[in-house]
Amino acid sequence: MIKVKPEEFKVMEKASLPLSSSGPYCVYRLTKKGLTTEDACRLIARHFNYPLSALAWGGRKDKYGLTTQYITILQGQENSLKEKKIELEPVGFMNRPMGPDLIEGNSFEITLRRVKSLEAILQAAEEVKVSGFPNYFDDQRFRSYDPQRGFFAEKILLRHYNGALQVYLTSITPSLKKREKERRAAFLAYWKDWAKCLELAQRTEEKRIFQTLLNHPARPELALQFIPPAEVSFLYAAYQAHLWNELLRRLIRLKGAGFASLPGREGEYLFWQFRDENLRNYFLQLRLPTAARKMEFPDETIRCLFLEILKERGLKTSSFRTRVLRLVSFRSYWRQAAAFPLNFKIINAGDDEIYPGYKKLTLSFELGRGSYATMLIKRLTLETPGSKILETDNQVKLNSYPD
């Protein structure tokens, strides 16, 4: 069990910042808890009366944790802010906004609770040092995914524009507040009664979308343009991550390297165990591409696997050349199949004072950009035949706490 307390899941962003004594972008160190990066930035924008578009960040840090990262504000002032959930500290200036390309990685300090076997985790840690762990995108990347209606991006690629709007406006995900869930359910109940949906709409983009649907009911693609590009980019990235995960899963099965799996929000996470050094070297050196119209593949086998995945979904690589939402596009990039924790240390271990009869363990480590600490924790606490590590039914339990 992790994230019992926010201070027991610490994330510190490591970035290479071209700081200067002056520039159009003021750089800040943002420390937050109980808020997503977007929510924290909205709060900052309101507090200092900046448009949200003036703020930029490189990574989306978890809501449930104590996280530190860098943001920039265009024409921002060297102002500090300290409230219950956020602390903002100016660190200098740059001639460009903050972006993911400046992030080098993240350092973590995480406490595991309700642990049954410290020895099993220590053994798994030694295995990870040699074989790494599959570098899947974890469930956090798929918060926008609706298991019933599917991925927004897939609807766009299939040119199911009405379906894409329905996913965007009516999907109910666990992180939504009660009032938002109720409003989305109402949108679904009155879907295609655009006048009623317009009456229920609250956000500016919702009003513009439903007004367009009311005026042009046969042209849903016209309404898509009112979805903010940043949200489209996030939704596209979630689908790219899903396809990448599926490619790695199939490759692990094909090579016969799988030995245990855990269920995930968009599919299972299949972990590897290598039979020989050649198989280990293959996966540790492997890079896989994310989906786009123009892609390169390490070999023909992987290309065929990926095309098979697309075919099952009614897609081709040419499908990624979209005719709508032209401000955002799919771009392919390489991602390592394996991730390794650096500077892995056990800070302390002992009895769990919150869960009597169990142990707790605090770890510190670093991961490269885009790798998930929660995926490493899944691997360390993975139950294999004959082992019993956590009292969590073979899953890493994320305990949420009040905002």
Secondary structure, DSSP 8 states (H G I E B T S, - for coil): -B-SSGGGEEEEEEE----BS--SEEEEEEEEESS-HHHHHHHHHHHHT--GGGEEES----SSSEEEEEEEEET--S--EE-SSEEEEEEEEESS---GGGEEEEEEEEEEEEES-HHHHHHHHHHHHHH-EE----GGGGTT-BTTTB-HHHHHHTT-HHHHHHHHHH---TTS-HHHHHHHHHHHHTTT-HHHHHHH--SHHHHHHHHHHHH-TT-GGGGGGGS-HHHHHHHHHHHHHHHHHHHHHHHHHHHT-EEEEE--SSS-EEEE--SSHHHHHHHHH-EEE---SS---SSHHHHHHHHHHHHHTT--GGGGS-SS-TTS-----EEESEE--EEEEEEEEEE-SSSTT-EEEEEEEEEETT--HHHHHHHHT---TT---BSSTTS--B-----
